[in-house]
Amino acid sequence: MALSVNGELVDEALMRAEANAIRVPIYEGMEGEDPRTIEARVKEWSRANVIERVLLRQAALEDAVANATTGTPEELIEGFIAKITKNVARPRHKDVVDYYRKNREQLWAPETARAAHIVKQVDDEHPEEAARAAIEEILTALSEGGSFEELADQRSDRPGDGGSLGVFRRGEMERPFEDAAFQLEPGCLSGVVRTSFGFHIIKLFGKRAAGIPKLDEIREGIEEAIFRQKKQKVIEQFLDRLLAKSDIRDV
């Protein structure tokens, strides 16, 4: 069934697409519930999400017309959100400390590593012998003082950004790769590591043991999380006011 939101027809296909997007996390969050109950929740939330997006777009376009603002619909919505949340204050130190104290157990994190790699892949187009020879040549170049980042960009089969993999947790990489990475000390290189993808040389930049991080280690992330929550609350309050005065009908 389609919707009319303030006279604008919203195709049912949009709600089906939204339902497909949110179905898996809803099923995971309602594990053990009757599937009919879950599907009712999926339908309810997908409808609400679509209505809120339409209302926000309508408000953003109305504001753009009133203020002679130009841009794509996405740019106008982004600018409008910034406008209605501009007075949201950054979290205070006390807010961050309180959040940390109240959520310590939920902040537990597994062992993580920050690393980069140089890889020579093995597949139908890249025989194992040739890949092995190529990675050994790179390892020799590194032992002679070559720059890991430059060699990663120049000779890896996955060039760019110095071979950076960012931060990853235990269990996110293939076992041989993660075992080699987590055994390294920061700043050190591995030997040649074989995975199903090919041959790798790993450089470790840092790692953190499993446990609850110290506040200073995650202060920035907590601040951003609280700030996003405060902005989202303002947006939700704005949408509630729009909903109260909008004409929404099933058609």
VENURUR-V320586 format. One record per residue. N is the residue number from 1. PSI is psi as a letter, one per 40 degrees, with the letter a starting at -180 (* if undefined). OMEGA is omega in radians with two decimals (999 if undefined). D_FIRST is the distance of its C-alpha to the first C-alpha in Angstrom with 2 decimals. Layout:
n = [N | N]
psi = [PSI | PSI]
omega = [OMEGA | OMEGA]
d_first = [D_FIRST | D_FIRST]
This chain:
n = [1 | 2 | 3 | 4 | 5 | 6 | 7 | 8 | 9 | 10 | 11 | 12 | 13 | 14 | 15 | 16 | 17 | 18 | 19 | 20 | 21 | 22 | 23 | 24 | 25 | 26 | 27 | 28 | 29 | 30 | 31 | 32 | 33 | 34 | 35 | 36 | 37 | 38 | 39 | 40 | 41 | 42 | 43 | 44 | 45 | 46 | 47 | 48 | 49 | 50 | 51 | 52 | 53 | 54 | 55 | 56 | 57 | 58 | 59 | 60 | 61 | 62 | 63 | 64 | 65 | 66 | 67 | 68 | 69 | 70 | 71 | 72 | 73 | 74 | 75 | 76 | 77 | 78 | 79 | 80 | 81 | 82 | 83 | 84 | 85 | 86 | 87 | 88 | 89 | 90 | 91 | 92 | 93 | 94 | 95 | 96 | 97 | 98 | 99 | 100 | 101 | 102 | 103 | 104 | 105 | 106 | 107 | 108 | 109 | 110 | 111 | 112 | 113 | 114 | 115 | 116 | 117 | 118 | 119 | 120 | 121 | 122 | 123 | 124 | 125 | 126 | 127 | 128 | 129 | 130 | 131 | 132 | 133 | 134 | 135 | 136 | 137 | 138 | 139 | 140 | 141 | 142 | 143 | 144 | 145 | 146 | 147 | 148 | 149 | 150 | 151 | 152 | 153 | 154 | 155 | 156 | 157 | 158 | 159 | 160 | 161 | 162 | 163 | 164 | 165 | 166 | 167 | 168 | 169 | 170 | 171 | 172 | 173 | 174 | 175 | 176 | 177 | 178 | 179 | 180 | 181 | 182 | 183 | 184 | 185 | 186 | 187 | 188 | 189 | 190 | 191 | 192 | 193 | 194 | 195 | 196 | 197 | 198 | 199 | 200 | 201 | 202 | 203 | 204 | 205 | 206 | 207 | 208 | 209 | 210 | 211 | 212 | 213 | 214 | 215 | 216 | 217 | 218 | 219 | 220 | 221 | 222 | 223 | 224 | 225 | 226 | 227 | 228 | 229 | 230 | 231 | 232 | 233 | 234 | 235 | 236 | 237 | 238 | 239 | 240 | 241 | 242 | 243 | 244 | 245 | 246 | 247 | 248 | 249 | 250 | 251]
psi = [h | i | i | h | h | f | e | h | h | h | i | d | d | d | d | d | d | d | d | d | d | e | d | d | d | d | d | d | e | f | h | e | i | h | d | d | d | d | d | d | d | d | d | d | d | d | d | d | d | d | d | d | d | d | d | d | d | d | d | d | d | d | d | d | d | d | e | f | h | i | i | i | d | d | d | d | d | d | d | d | d | d | d | e | e | d | e | h | i | i | i | i | d | d | d | d | d | d | d | d | d | d | f | d | d | e | e | h | i | i | h | i | i | h | i | i | i | h | i | h | i | h | a | d | e | g | i | d | d | d | d | d | d | d | d | d | d | d | d | d | d | d | d | e | e | i | h | d | d | d | d | d | d | d | e | i | e | g | i | h | f | f | e | h | e | a | h | i | i | h | e | e | i | i | d | d | d | d | d | d | d | e | e | i | i | h | e | i | i | i | a | h | h | h | a | e | d | a | h | i | h | h | h | h | d | i | i | h | i | i | a | h | i | i | d | d | d | e | d | d | d | d | d | d | d | d | d | d | d | d | d | d | d | d | d | d | d | d | d | d | d | d | d | d | e | i | h | h | i | h | *]
omega = [3.13 | -3.14 | 2.94 | -3.14 | -3.07 | 3.10 | 3.12 | -3.14 | 3.12 | -3.07 | 3.13 | -3.13 | 3.11 | 3.13 | 3.07 | 3.13 | 3.12 | 3.11 | 3.11 | -3.11 | -3.05 | -3.02 | -3.06 | 3.13 | 3.10 | 3.09 | 3.13 | -3.13 | -3.12 | -3.10 | 3.14 | 3.11 | 3.06 | 3.14 | 3.12 | 3.09 | 3.14 | -3.12 | 3.07 | 3.10 | 3.11 | 3.14 | -3.12 | -3.07 | 3.13 | 3.10 | -3.12 | -3.13 | -3.13 | 3.13 | -3.12 | 3.13 | 3.12 | 3.13 | 3.14 | 3.11 | 3.13 | -3.13 | -3.14 | 3.14 | 3.10 | 3.12 | 3.14 | 3.12 | -3.11 | -3.08 | 3.12 | 3.11 | 3.14 | 3.12 | 3.08 | 3.09 | -3.14 | 3.14 | -3.13 | 3.11 | 3.13 | 3.12 | 3.14 | 3.09 | 3.10 | -3.12 | -3.07 | 3.12 | -3.02 | -3.11 | 3.11 | -3.08 | 3.02 | 3.13 | 3.05 | 3.10 | -3.14 | 3.13 | -3.12 | -3.14 | 3.13 | 3.13 | -3.12 | -3.12 | -3.08 | -3.03 | -3.07 | -3.08 | 3.14 | -3.12 | 3.10 | -3.11 | 3.09 | 3.11 | 3.14 | 3.09 | 3.01 | -2.97 | 3.03 | 3.11 | 2.92 | -3.05 | 2.94 | -3.01 | 3.10 | 3.10 | -3.08 | -3.12 | -3.11 | -3.11 | -3.08 | -3.10 | -3.13 | 3.13 | 3.14 | 3.13 | -3.11 | -3.12 | 3.09 | 3.09 | 3.13 | 3.12 | 3.09 | 3.13 | 3.11 | -3.14 | 3.12 | 3.05 | 3.13 | 3.12 | 3.12 | -3.08 | 3.14 | 3.12 | 3.10 | -3.13 | -3.04 | -2.94 | 3.10 | 3.03 | 3.03 | -3.07 | 3.09 | 3.06 | 3.09 | 3.14 | -3.04 | 3.04 | -3.08 | -3.13 | 3.08 | -3.10 | 2.97 | 3.10 | -3.13 | 3.13 | 3.05 | -3.02 | -3.14 | -3.13 | -3.08 | 3.10 | 3.13 | -3.09 | -3.06 | 3.08 | -3.11 | 2.95 | -3.12 | -3.14 | -3.08 | 3.12 | 3.03 | 2.89 | 3.10 | -3.12 | -3.13 | 2.98 | 3.11 | -3.13 | -3.11 | -3.10 | -3.07 | 2.83 | -3.02 | 2.98 | 3.14 | 3.10 | 3.14 | 3.08 | -3.13 | -3.12 | 3.08 | 3.12 | 3.12 | -3.11 | 3.02 | -3.09 | -3.11 | -3.12 | -3.06 | -3.11 | -3.09 | 3.13 | 3.10 | 3.12 | -3.13 | 3.14 | 3.12 | -3.13 | 3.10 | 3.13 | 3.13 | 3.10 | -3.12 | 3.12 | 3.11 | 3.12 | -3.14 | 3.10 | 3.09 | 3.14 | 3.09 | 3.11 | 3.09 | -3.14 | -3.08 | -3.08 | -3.10 | 3.09 | -3.09 | -3.07 | 2.94 | -3.13 | 999]
d_first = [0.00 | 3.80 | 6.76 | 10.16 | 13.05 | 16.30 | 15.31 | 14.16 | 10.90 | 9.46 | 8.06 | 5.63 | 9.12 | 10.68 | 9.12 | 10.04 | 13.35 | 13.94 | 13.41 | 15.90 | 18.21 | 18.56 | 18.43 | 22.18 | 23.63 | 21.64 | 22.91 | 26.34 | 26.32 | 25.31 | 27.61 | 28.59 | 25.61 | 23.71 | 21.08 | 18.56 | 19.41 | 19.12 | 15.68 | 14.57 | 16.35 | 14.82 | 11.24 | 12.76 | 14.87 | 12.66 | 10.36 | 13.79 | 15.37 | 13.09 | 13.43 | 17.14 | 17.65 | 16.24 | 18.42 | 21.35 | 21.14 | 21.02 | 23.98 | 25.84 | 25.59 | 26.67 | 29.55 | 30.51 | 30.80 | 32.85 | 35.15 | 35.31 | 34.14 | 33.35 | 31.76 | 28.70 | 25.43 | 26.18 | 29.72 | 28.74 | 26.39 | 29.18 | 31.72 | 29.73 | 29.33 | 33.07 | 33.73 | 32.01 | 33.58 | 36.99 | 38.74 | 37.77 | 41.15 | 42.09 | 42.78 | 46.31 | 48.66 | 48.38 | 44.56 | 45.01 | 47.78 | 45.88 | 42.82 | 45.18 | 46.96 | 43.91 | 42.14 | 45.16 | 44.15 | 40.66 | 42.44 | 44.33 | 44.03 | 45.36 | 48.11 | 47.13 | 48.90 | 48.77 | 50.07 | 50.23 | 51.12 | 52.62 | 51.36 | 52.52 | 49.95 | 50.87 | 48.99 | 49.74 | 50.71 | 52.60 | 55.20 | 56.09 | 59.71 | 58.91 | 56.35 | 58.88 | 61.61 | 59.44 | 58.43 | 62.10 | 63.16 | 60.70 | 61.98 | 65.51 | 64.56 | 63.15 | 66.33 | 68.33 | 66.56 | 63.62 | 60.64 | 57.75 | 55.18 | 56.83 | 57.16 | 53.52 | 52.46 | 55.02 | 55.24 | 52.23 | 49.61 | 47.07 | 48.72 | 47.63 | 48.00 | 51.14 | 49.30 | 47.60 | 45.24 | 44.67 | 44.55 | 43.54 | 43.77 | 45.57 | 43.51 | 41.59 | 44.19 | 45.98 | 48.75 | 51.73 | 50.33 | 49.58 | 52.86 | 54.77 | 52.93 | 53.33 | 56.99 | 57.80 | 59.15 | 57.66 | 59.08 | 60.08 | 59.13 | 58.53 | 60.21 | 58.28 | 55.30 | 53.74 | 50.06 | 47.92 | 47.10 | 50.74 | 53.56 | 53.17 | 55.44 | 54.01 | 55.03 | 54.25 | 53.92 | 53.29 | 51.99 | 51.16 | 51.84 | 49.25 | 49.03 | 48.03 | 48.70 | 51.02 | 49.48 | 51.06 | 49.43 | 45.85 | 46.36 | 44.57 | 41.50 | 41.38 | 41.78 | 38.86 | 36.65 | 37.56 | 37.14 | 33.61 | 32.76 | 34.24 | 32.32 | 29.01 | 29.81 | 30.43 | 27.15 | 25.26 | 27.27 | 26.49 | 22.72 | 23.13 | 24.90 | 22.25 | 19.51 | 21.88 | 22.15 | 18.75 | 16.33 | 12.84 | 10.21 | 6.63 | 6.44]
